[in-house]
């Protein structure tokens, strides 16, 4: 096994989720294929092919709908790495992304918690590199 390819994110509405992830977060729509049961196979990814992508799955039934926006019990469940924190933080804030804190500098990098359109918590993180620690 070489990598985790997809992580399922339960959403209320495919189109609403695609607009948020591609518009506000700048992800790429990798696939949007209708399925025979009326659902869709919708995959978005933050960068180039080969990384972990999100499968946006519309909630079916009350049990799944109850988990939309709280898939990790209020913890940060998703970590979005960037190579330019200031650029991406400013772009996302201008696009209406809700940041729950001001950016902070930690030994592991620059980070700020934000929430997606459903309330799931994410870290926007520019990891510290060996070059940063050598300076």
C-alpha positions, 0 to 999 in steps of 0.5 A, a space after each residue: 500500500 502506498 497512500 490513502 487516495 480518498 477520504 469521504 466527506 459527508 455533505 448536504 448537497 453536491 453542488 453547494 459543496 463543489 462550489 465551496 471546495 473549488 471556489 473558496 478553497 481553490 480545490 480542483 474538481 477531479 471527477 463528477 460522475 452520475 451513478 445509477 442510484 441517482 447519487 454522484 461520484 464527486 471527487 475534489 483535490 487540493 493540488 496536483 494529482 497523486 495526493 489525497 482527495 475528498 470524495 464528497 458524498 451526499 448524506 442519505 438518511 437521518 444518521 448520515 445527515 446528523 454527521 454533516 459538519 461534525 464528522 470528527 466530534 468537534 476536533 480538527 479533522 482535516 489538514 490542508 498544507 500550503 507553501 505560502 500561508 499568507 497568500 492562501 490565508 488572505 485568498 480564503 478569507 476574501 472568499 468568505 472562509 471562516 477562520 476560528 482563530 488568528 494565525 499562529 506560529 508553532 514549532 511545526 509551522 504557521 497554522 490557523 483553524 478554519 471551518 468548511 461550509 458545514 462546520 467541519 474544522 480544518 487546519 491551514 498549515 504551512 509546515 516548518 521546513 529544515 531550511 526554516 529551522 536552519 536560519 
